[in-house]
Each structure stands twice: as C-alpha cells, then as structure tokens.
C-alpha cells in the first residue's frame, strides 16, 4: 500500500472513531497515529487529514449535504460519512489531484463500507470536485496542534 494511501486509511479510521466516540481527545488520536505509522511524513499527513477534517467538519458537512440529495449527514453510514468528510477536506484544502482523492476514497469505501458505498462516495465526491476547479491549496495543521 502506498504511503499516502495508508495515511488516508488511518485518518479515516480515526475520524470514524471520534465520530462514534466524541470524548476521545486529540492527544490520544495523535499517539494512535504515531504508533501505527512509523514514517514521520506518513504520520504528519495522516494527522493533517484527521485534524483538518475535524476542524472543518461543520463546513464540510454543509458542502456534502448540499450535493447529497435526499440524504442527511446523520442518515449516512458512519464509514461513508467520514470518507466523504475526508475526501471533501482533501479536495478543498490540499493540492492532491481530484482524481487521486476520489479514487482513494472509493478504494477505502470498497474496503470498509457496504456494497453500495463505493458508488455513493464516488457520486458525491464527483459533484463536490466539479465545483472546485481552480481552487487554492491550503495546508493547515487543524483543530489539534501536534505537541
């Protein structure tokens, strides 16, 4: 598995963890990421994705809801919801090509989601990416800062 793919997978798992257990704090997540990813660049990228997604979660949820016709964020499967948040964050705040972000999220949906997750995630992220041509990349540390 490519380094960034592994970082994305772990970021999604940590987002899911916090979504299901809101009382988990940032230090715990940071230590979990560092324990699972020995490569510092990989660990930093996973942390950036996790913390940035969490920091912008409300705005990301609004963007996702605006294109997810007949689906509220709360009704979405937890895995799908967090993949969409992660994908939307990376589309909006990183310089990763849209096709790479979408492909990565589809693969994670296949691995962790339901039978229909990949097509659902693909459809929503395609709509979000279509509205983001010419975006500016911004690399933010996010809600939690690394100690």
SULHU-V367329 format. One record per backbone hydrogen bond with DSSP energy under -0.5 kcal/mol. NH is the residue of the N-H (numbers start at 1). CO is the residue of the C=O. E is the energy in kcal/mol with one decimal. If there is no record, write none. Layout:
NH/CO/E ; NH/CO/E
//
This chain:
6/2/-2.4 ; 7/3/-2.0 ; 8/4/-2.5 ; 9/5/-2.4 ; 10/6/-2.3 ; 11/7/-2.5 ; 12/8/-2.6 ; 13/9/-2.2 ; 14/10/-2.4 ; 15/11/-2.4 ; 16/12/-2.5 ; 17/13/-2.3 ; 18/14/-2.4 ; 19/15/-2.4 ; 20/16/-2.3 ; 21/17/-2.0 ; 24/21/-2.1 ; 29/25/-1.8 ; 30/26/-2.9 ; 31/27/-2.5 ; 32/28/-2.1 ; 33/29/-2.6 ; 34/30/-2.7 ; 35/31/-2.3 ; 36/32/-1.7 ; 37/33/-2.0 ; 38/36/-0.6 ; 43/39/-2.5 ; 44/40/-2.8 ; 45/41/-2.4 ; 46/42/-2.5 ; 47/43/-2.4 ; 48/44/-2.8 ; 49/45/-2.5 ; 50/46/-2.7 ; 51/47/-3.1 ; 52/48/-2.2 ; 53/49/-2.1 ; 54/50/-2.4 ; 55/51/-2.6 ; 56/52/-2.0 ; 57/54/-1.1 ; 60/56/-2.9 ; 61/57/-2.9 ; 62/58/-1.9 ; 63/59/-2.2 ; 64/60/-2.8 ; 65/61/-2.8 ; 66/62/-1.7 ; 67/63/-0.7 ; 67/64/-1.2 ; 68/64/-1.6 ; 69/67/-1.5 ; 71/68/-1.8 ; 75/72/-0.5 ; 76/72/-0.9 ; 76/73/-0.8 ; 81/77/-3.0 ; 82/78/-2.1 ; 83/79/-2.3 ; 84/80/-2.6 ; 85/81/-2.1 ; 86/82/-2.5 ; 87/83/-3.0 ; 88/84/-2.8 ; 89/85/-2.7 ; 90/86/-2.5 ; 91/87/-2.5 ; 92/88/-2.5 ; 93/89/-2.8 ; 94/90/-1.4 ; 100/97/-0.7 ; 101/97/-2.0 ; 102/98/-2.7 ; 103/99/-2.3 ; 104/100/-2.6 ; 105/101/-2.4 ; 106/102/-2.4 ; 107/103/-2.3 ; 108/104/-2.1 ; 109/105/-2.3 ; 110/106/-2.3 ; 111/107/-1.9 ; 112/108/-2.8 ; 113/109/-2.2 ; 117/114/-0.9 ; 118/114/-0.5 ; 120/116/-2.0 ; 121/117/-3.1 ; 122/118/-2.3 ; 123/119/-2.4 ; 124/120/-2.2 ; 125/121/-2.6 ; 126/122/-2.5 ; 127/123/-1.6 ; 128/124/-2.2 ; 129/125/-2.9 ; 130/126/-1.9 ; 131/127/-0.9 ; 131/128/-0.5 ; 132/129/-1.8 ; 133/130/-0.5 ; 135/132/-1.2 ; 138/93/-0.8 ; 140/138/-0.8 ; 143/51/-1.5
//
